[in-house]
Every structure is written in structure tokens, then in C-alpha cells.
Amino acid sequence: MTANVYPASEPLLRSSVGEDTGRQLHRAVNRLFIRRTRVAAATLIGANLLFSLMDLWIVPPALEMLLALRAVGFGLLALAYVLLRRPRVRPYATVIAWLVVVATTVFLSIAGVERGTFRANAILSVLAAITAGSLFPWGAFVQLSLAAVAAATIGLN
């Protein structure tokens, strides 16, 4: 059967008159990028809340610096999640995703210094860079800059 018989389920296969394939591909990748960034932000928001509750429950005199750091992280993640719904911000999804991962890595490093968990921070920083590389379809330069940030945060620990 031909593609005209069945409606296409993929956005790339639907074409409007006068739109070239490169522009369609760019729009499809941008939608994928936004969706993945929002899922990552929502996951990190949930993890942030869970670890904050665990810190309050396990360590009754929770470190004020750690809770303040988590509050700032929660605010930045919520801002990224909300901003990606706005049409004006969608072309900058790569920058927002990069900032989310960099902020997460930096906050992990600062939290590791506060709690004294240096080895776990090194593993988590590298894991964040590897996960972001497999999750987001960005180029080599962006991934290398993210790896450099992860290496710098490991060095600061």
C-alpha cells in the first residue's frame, strides 16, 4: 500500500504544501527535544521533592544550606518546565535543556560538599552527562561542554 492510503502517524510523514523536508525534520526534532526536556524536568522535580523529604525524615536537623539549594533547584526546574510550554521559548529548547543538566550537576556537587558524599557525586555527575547525551539529540559540542562541566564539578569536590 502507499502512504496516501493510510494516514501517517509520524509528523515527518505528513507534509504540507510547500514545506521542505529539512524544515519538517527540524520541527519534529524540536518537538521531541521539548517533550524529553519536560519529562526530564518533571522527573528531577519529583526526585528533588523525594530527597528533600528523606533528608527531613532521616536527618532531623537538616542542613539549611541543602534545603535552600533544593528549593532553588526546584524553582529552576519548575521554571524550565513551564517555559517550554510557551511558543516563543521553544526555539531555545536546547539551551534550556543544557541549563537544566548543568544546574543539576552543579547542585549535585554543592550538595555533595555539604553532606560529605564525594564519591557518590562523581558518579552522579558522570551519570548525568551520559544520560543527557543519550536522552537529548544535541550535537557533539554541546555534549562536550556538558562533560567539561561535569569534570569541573568533580574537580571541585
Secondary structure, 3 states (H helix, E strand, C coil): CCCCCCCCCCCCCCCCCCCCHHHHHHHHHHHHHHHHHHHHHHHHHHHHHHHHHHHHHHCCCCCHHHHHHHHHHHHHHHHHHHHCCCCCCHHHHHHHHHHHHHHHHHHHHHHHHHHCCHHHHHHHHHHHHHHHHHHCCCCHHHHHHHHHHHHHHHHHC
